Amino acid sequence: MKNDLRTALRKKRGVISPLRRSRDSKKIALHILNSTELNLGNKLGLYFALKHEVNTKMLINALLNVGKKIFLPVIEKEEIFFARYDPKITSITENRYGIGEPSKEDTKMVPPDSLDTVFFPIVGFNINFYRIGMGGGFYDRSFKDLEEDSPTRIGLAFSFQKVTFEPERHDIPLFAICTEDGITIREEEK
């Protein structure tokens, strides 16, 4: 079922206009930058977006401008580590999926739990803050043994990516999801 949803959502995401994608990505960035509910910390994991994902460029630049330290994912074997990103000095290379990541020769990689907040790319998400990713399982494997909200995990998506599905055993919930409509934070179970 997840694979069918993934395919349908990727197709739907692929037909939105570049103007709408840009406009909605800007709204998402502004929600995060203006939020009084989120405590992002100083060491933030982001990612370079693929063509049809929420564009993270504005968010990355704005966070760098206010002195945040940005780390980008680097795929190492079957897991994700993060490497410091400074646009003035970091060499970017494409990994096997065509995603830009810091060159492994130029930077020291750190584990996800060394970051304060990590932003997750999303293909689909449900009302219980579970996500459908691209299908490689890299984020799930890399975060599975960490405390539930350490680092804080925030998904970035467009509102139409909200769908109904049951999470699988290995899926991890996000702390919050931000769309062009705003930020939704998972409530603590009582």
PLY file of the C-alpha trace (Angstrom):
ply
format ascii 1.0
element vertex 190
property float x
property float y
property float z
element edge 189
property int vertex1
property int vertex2
end_header
0.00 0.00 0.00
2.80 2.45 0.90
4.47 1.91 -2.47
1.21 2.70 -4.29
0.74 5.84 -2.19
4.36 6.84 -2.75
3.97 6.51 -6.52
0.68 8.47 -6.59
2.00 11.22 -4.34
5.23 11.62 -6.28
3.16 11.94 -9.45
0.89 14.53 -7.83
3.87 16.43 -6.47
5.45 16.40 -9.91
2.59 18.28 -11.58
2.41 21.33 -9.33
3.79 24.38 -11.07
7.27 25.69 -10.24
5.64 29.00 -9.21
3.31 27.28 -6.72
6.17 25.11 -5.40
8.29 28.22 -4.87
5.46 30.20 -3.25
4.46 27.34 -0.92
8.10 26.57 -0.03
8.55 30.22 0.96
5.43 30.03 3.17
6.82 26.89 4.84
10.15 28.60 5.51
8.41 31.66 6.95
6.25 29.51 9.26
9.41 27.95 10.69
11.35 31.21 10.93
8.46 33.02 12.65
7.41 30.18 14.94
7.24 30.83 18.67
6.30 27.17 19.32
9.44 25.54 17.93
12.75 25.56 19.76
15.09 24.63 16.94
18.36 24.93 18.83
21.60 25.85 17.07
22.70 22.69 15.18
20.16 21.95 12.46
19.98 19.10 9.96
18.43 20.07 6.64
18.68 18.67 3.13
18.99 19.88 -0.44
15.59 19.30 -2.00
15.00 17.26 -5.09
13.16 18.98 -7.94
9.59 18.36 -6.72
10.15 18.54 -2.96
9.69 21.54 -0.69
12.53 23.86 -1.70
14.80 24.26 1.33
17.18 26.85 -0.13
15.46 29.90 1.42
15.19 28.20 4.81
18.85 27.14 4.79
20.03 30.64 3.83
17.80 32.37 6.38
18.96 30.07 9.19
22.61 30.59 8.23
22.01 34.36 8.29
20.82 34.21 11.91
23.87 32.21 12.96
22.52 28.66 12.99
24.90 25.82 12.12
23.55 23.82 9.20
24.32 20.16 8.61
23.36 18.21 5.49
22.77 14.46 5.24
25.47 12.23 3.81
24.59 8.65 2.93
27.21 6.27 4.28
26.47 2.64 3.42
22.82 2.28 4.50
22.57 5.09 7.04
22.56 8.86 7.14
25.16 10.94 8.89
25.37 14.71 8.77
28.15 17.07 7.73
28.52 20.79 8.42
27.50 23.02 5.55
29.05 26.41 4.93
28.23 27.63 1.42
31.54 29.54 1.27
33.75 26.49 1.82
31.76 23.23 1.57
32.26 21.18 -1.60
29.02 19.56 -2.73
28.98 16.29 -4.68
26.04 14.27 -5.97
25.43 10.95 -4.27
24.17 7.83 -6.03
20.62 9.24 -5.98
21.58 12.55 -7.57
21.20 14.45 -4.30
23.80 17.05 -3.38
25.71 16.31 -0.19
28.93 17.60 1.38
32.02 15.89 0.02
33.12 13.13 2.40
36.77 14.10 1.85
36.24 17.71 2.96
34.17 17.32 6.09
33.76 15.43 9.33
30.52 13.48 9.58
28.49 13.49 12.79
25.65 11.20 13.92
22.03 12.45 13.91
21.84 12.55 17.71
24.48 15.30 17.79
21.98 17.73 16.21
19.24 19.74 17.91
16.65 19.55 15.11
16.48 17.59 11.86
14.12 18.46 9.01
12.83 15.43 7.10
11.79 15.30 3.45
8.31 13.83 3.01
6.51 12.08 0.18
3.40 11.56 2.32
2.32 11.90 5.95
-0.63 10.93 8.12
-2.52 12.47 11.04
-0.34 10.55 13.52
2.88 12.27 12.28
4.26 9.26 10.44
5.85 9.84 7.05
6.30 8.07 3.80
9.77 8.73 2.47
11.36 7.91 -0.85
11.51 4.22 0.03
15.18 3.69 0.86
14.63 3.59 4.63
17.72 5.71 5.35
16.04 8.08 7.82
14.19 5.27 9.61
17.38 3.21 10.04
19.43 6.21 11.12
16.98 7.43 13.77
15.48 4.13 15.01
17.62 3.76 18.15
17.46 7.42 19.21
15.18 8.90 21.82
11.81 9.79 20.30
12.29 13.55 20.15
16.06 13.86 20.32
16.83 15.43 17.96
13.53 17.18 17.28
12.19 15.81 13.98
10.20 18.12 11.72
8.77 17.08 8.37
8.47 19.47 5.43
5.64 18.81 2.99
2.87 20.36 0.95
-0.61 20.05 2.47
-1.88 17.77 -0.33
0.65 15.14 0.78
-1.47 14.29 3.83
-2.91 10.79 3.31
-4.26 7.86 5.28
-1.99 4.88 5.97
-0.96 2.65 8.82
2.66 2.98 9.94
4.93 -0.01 9.71
6.84 -1.39 12.68
10.07 0.42 11.76
8.45 3.84 11.14
9.27 6.66 13.54
6.88 9.55 14.27
7.83 13.17 13.71
7.52 15.88 16.35
5.95 18.34 13.91
4.99 18.75 10.28
5.16 22.06 8.47
3.17 22.74 5.30
2.22 25.96 3.54
-0.84 26.00 5.82
1.22 26.12 9.03
2.97 24.00 11.63
1.22 21.11 13.36
2.89 19.76 16.48
2.23 16.27 17.79
0.54 16.31 21.16
2.07 14.29 23.95
0.18 11.13 24.83
-1.30 11.25 28.31
0 1
1 2
2 3
3 4
4 5
5 6
6 7
7 8
8 9
9 10
10 11
11 12
12 13
13 14
14 15
15 16
16 17
17 18
18 19
19 20
20 21
21 22
22 23
23 24
24 25
25 26
26 27
27 28
28 29
29 30
30 31
31 32
32 33
33 34
34 35
35 36
36 37
37 38
38 39
39 40
40 41
41 42
42 43
43 44
44 45
45 46
46 47
47 48
48 49
49 50
50 51
51 52
52 53
53 54
54 55
55 56
56 57
57 58
58 59
59 60
60 61
61 62
62 63
63 64
64 65
65 66
66 67
67 68
68 69
69 70
70 71
71 72
72 73
73 74
74 75
75 76
76 77
77 78
78 79
79 80
80 81
81 82
82 83
83 84
84 85
85 86
86 87
87 88
88 89
89 90
90 91
91 92
92 93
93 94
94 95
95 96
96 97
97 98
98 99
99 100
100 101
101 102
102 103
103 104
104 105
105 106
106 107
107 108
108 109
109 110
110 111
111 112
112 113
113 114
114 115
115 116
116 117
117 118
118 119
119 120
120 121
121 122
122 123
123 124
124 125
125 126
126 127
127 128
128 129
129 130
130 131
131 132
132 133
133 134
134 135
135 136
136 137
137 138
138 139
139 140
140 141
141 142
142 143
143 144
144 145
145 146
146 147
147 148
148 149
149 150
150 151
151 152
152 153
153 154
154 155
155 156
156 157
157 158
158 159
159 160
160 161
161 162
162 163
163 164
164 165
165 166
166 167
167 168
168 169
169 170
170 171
171 172
172 173
173 174
174 175
175 176
176 177
177 178
178 179
179 180
180 181
181 182
182 183
183 184
184 185
185 186
186 187
187 188
188 189
